[in-house]
């Protein structure tokens, strides 16, 4: 393309010179003046056009660059016929002037300030003996100002006519030759920077290297083009670098997303979703190879207590430590995963024997029960493990995990900190217990429990309080009796969830009962022996009182005598904290499990509850009647309240009231009822 431009420029220049020469030779002296005028006009037109272009950079700013304009106008000193030149800004205000060699005299200041000059039309014009060129500086639509150049026309024309005859032919030949040579050299010089730019562009195209340094020397226009071209290359290079960085970031984010989708961020173990996929592939391969891998379902015992006591940060660190201890016992074909929460799955590859699985489970249990030291805290925890073989699940992933889960719950029911190997009879014999244990969490989550209230009355048969009694209607199991599921909840470590639900439900209902039956009524809630071991129970109770605006004196907690004696120190600690909150304690089933009454002097108990078995035999058993009277009298001496439960007849009620029993509870006064029925 550039070669074509060079050839075209050279050809056009040569043809123009030849045409001028032939015209000079062909025309006579009579037309010399016209030819000269055309020549001078053309020269001045080209000169003014080029100079107007050269002035563009100096008028682009708010304040014209007078130095640059003046320097550019000095180029007119090489033209003897220039009388003067004037530069106007875009508002036709005079910017600067230049006096040429052709000016001889006259008041030029008046000429420069003549308003007619500012109104000269754009183009070439002849006025008297002057040839005037008026050019717009810049684009027609974006004018930066005007340049006016005035040439002397008369004197040069006279000299030309005189010398024409003697010099026209040799001079014409010389001018033609020189003109062609000069134009060719000038064209080559002008296009050299563009040729260099074209070579650089072609090199960039071939190498895709946008960091190549672009430096081309030339006129201001060429330098500007070079600068813009270099800036464009830098911009392209910067965008390419940013695009590469963005692509790298996307790749890293994709890797992170894949990791988060397949691995547990806390322990770096495969998560449930990924492990099921691994397990599915392993079972398919094992079935084809006649192998029988095993699955261990590992559940930490009372892990919630760790979170409640030490906080979730310590609990998370404990889970990491547990996973690291289990990893130490893995074989090359074993795979450990975190199922979620405090549950882990361990696939033992190959065809492990029952003895090997028992040994491995025992080792893991012993290792996990060793004291952990986390941030200077000494923490002890145990684990329950269920073990199942792939063949017992017919190599089904869901059945495989389900069988191991059932075996693990058997370990929970058997007292925790042990392992159990799955067998078919286990599924049949413990199916309901296991289903109850497995359904307790969902029962709390889906609010399947209901709290019933049985009234307590005073000696005048006036209702003075209620005992909250939990009921469970499961969507899958139907009505489950409390004496069945509470025992399972204690064994499986789910009783804390049930107790928390009961206390929160009572906190929500108590103000409704107070509005109906008086603000002095007391609502009693039962606690199990396992609850007494929870060190944060008192704080949880106080937190619920705050949330639901419950007066502490309206809440009483009942603990059975046997539960209290089994956890003597923990119970005393709990009683002290509850007393500080403002609640009272009732000792339930009193007289059924005592071995010594000395403990009554060591604790601050508000109420003794006489067990139903004594009340049932009032009037029929002299021994039970005597014990009942003794309990009431002893309570009076110790300044305790007495409440008899299981009252079903008027004779029983009269006997108890006459003996000094302050409160009575039983079917004679009212069965446990839902809140809506009571209000």
ZIFENSUL-V455417 format. One record per helix or strand of 3 or more residues. SS is the DSSP state (@ for helix, = for strand). FROM is the first residue (numbers start at 1). LEN is the number of residues. If there is no record, write none. Layout:
BEGIN
ss->SS from->FROM len->LEN
ss->SS from->FROM len->LEN
END
This chain:
BEGIN
ss->@ from->2 len->25
ss->@ from->29 len->26
ss->@ from->56 len->4
ss->@ from->66 len->13
ss->= from->82 len->8
ss->= from->94 len->6
ss->@ from->108 len->5
ss->@ from->115 len->4
ss->= from->123 len->5
ss->= from->130 len->9
ss->= from->143 len->10
ss->@ from->154 len->54
ss->@ from->220 len->43
ss->@ from->272 len->17
ss->= from->294 len->8
ss->@ from->303 len->8
ss->@ from->312 len->16
ss->= from->335 len->6
ss->= from->343 len->6
ss->@ from->354 len->15
ss->= from->372 len->3
ss->= from->377 len->3
ss->= from->382 len->8
ss->@ from->391 len->3
ss->@ from->397 len->17
ss->= from->419 len->3
ss->@ from->424 len->6
ss->@ from->431 len->15
ss->= from->449 len->9
ss->= from->463 len->12
ss->= from->478 len->3
ss->@ from->482 len->11
ss->@ from->495 len->23
ss->= from->522 len->6
ss->@ from->531 len->3
ss->@ from->537 len->12
ss->@ from->552 len->3
ss->= from->555 len->6
ss->@ from->561 len->6
ss->@ from->568 len->14
ss->= from->584 len->7
ss->@ from->598 len->4
ss->= from->607 len->4
ss->@ from->612 len->5
ss->@ from->622 len->16
ss->= from->641 len->5
ss->@ from->650 len->10
ss->= from->663 len->3
ss->@ from->675 len->4
END
